[in-house]
Amino acid sequence: DAGVTQSPTHLIKTRGQQVTLRCSPKSGHDTVSWYQQALGQGPQFIFQYYEEEERQRGNFPDRFSGHQFPNYSSELNVNALLLGDSALYLCASRLAGGGEQYFGPGTRLTVT
Amino acid sequence: KNEVEQSPQNLTAQEGEFITINCSYSVGISALHWLQQHPGGGIVSLFMLSSGKKKHGRLIATINIQEKHSSLHITASHPRDSAVYICAVRIGTSGSRLTFGEGTQLTVNP
């Protein structure tokens, strides 16, 4: 049973570029959340997807957008990258009805 | 003031010592999670609590809903326990959004 997977593992982009990160939830899970973790800090909630719709959103600008596909996998898109977007991006999945969240290994994004 | 506060921020222990990490929160929650994060980033869920106490191996987690406080205990600590331990809460009853503490960096020396 595969857990939560994310791709790519590492990514280097230049300011102003756009990036897409991908997440496949744990088998059987239908809800995906994305978090941003800056170095030395706790993760911050970006948004949550369920039934292919954004259900909750944290305090992030519109440059951060996402998508959920019918197979429950999800993408996080960030436009017009800033240096401050450099962080570890974590995906977590769970069942909508409740239960523990399972985290992926993260994607380390570096913006130069 | 953060909604979730952890203490201590850093903790160094000798192998075999009993370790306690504390978490206090200021809002109503439906669940509290203890998570472990090793260098490189991956997060592992240790416990999810809504009341009482849970035990798994050498790890024990307790929560006091009235006092808005939780503790994570590690008995007979080992160098492989060295990691960042993070407390996270689900505020209210809707959604899966977690609010995280800043984490406690634990180093266990042999």
Boltz contact constraints between the chains, C-beta under 6 A:
constraints:
  - contact:
      token1: [A, 31]
      token2: [B, 96]
      max_distance: 6.0
  - contact:
      token1: [A, 33]
      token2: [B, 96]
      max_distance: 6.0
  - contact:
      token1: [A, 42]
      token2: [B, 86]
      max_distance: 6.0
  - contact:
      token1: [A, 42]
      token2: [B, 100]
      max_distance: 6.0
  - contact:
      token1: [A, 42]
      token2: [B, 101]
      max_distance: 6.0
  - contact:
      token1: [A, 42]
      token2: [B, 102]
      max_distance: 6.0
  - contact:
      token1: [A, 42]
      token2: [B, 103]
      max_distance: 6.0
  - contact:
      token1: [A, 43]
      token2: [B, 100]
      max_distance: 6.0
  - contact:
      token1: [A, 45]
      token2: [B, 97]
      max_distance: 6.0
  - contact:
      token1: [A, 48]
      token2: [B, 95]
      max_distance: 6.0
  - contact:
      token1: [A, 48]
      token2: [B, 96]
      max_distance: 6.0
  - contact:
      token1: [A, 56]
      token2: [B, 95]
      max_distance: 6.0
  - contact:
      token1: [A, 56]
      token2: [B, 97]
      max_distance: 6.0
  - contact:
      token1: [A, 88]
      token2: [B, 41]
      max_distance: 6.0
  - contact:
      token1: [A, 94]
      token2: [B, 96]
      max_distance: 6.0
  - contact:
      token1: [A, 100]
      token2: [B, 45]
      max_distance: 6.0
  - contact:
      token1: [A, 100]
      token2: [B, 48]
      max_distance: 6.0
  - contact:
      token1: [A, 103]
      token2: [B, 43]
      max_distance: 6.0
  - contact:
      token1: [A, 105]
      token2: [B, 42]
      max_distance: 6.0
  - contact:
      token1: [A, 106]
      token2: [B, 41]
      max_distance: 6.0
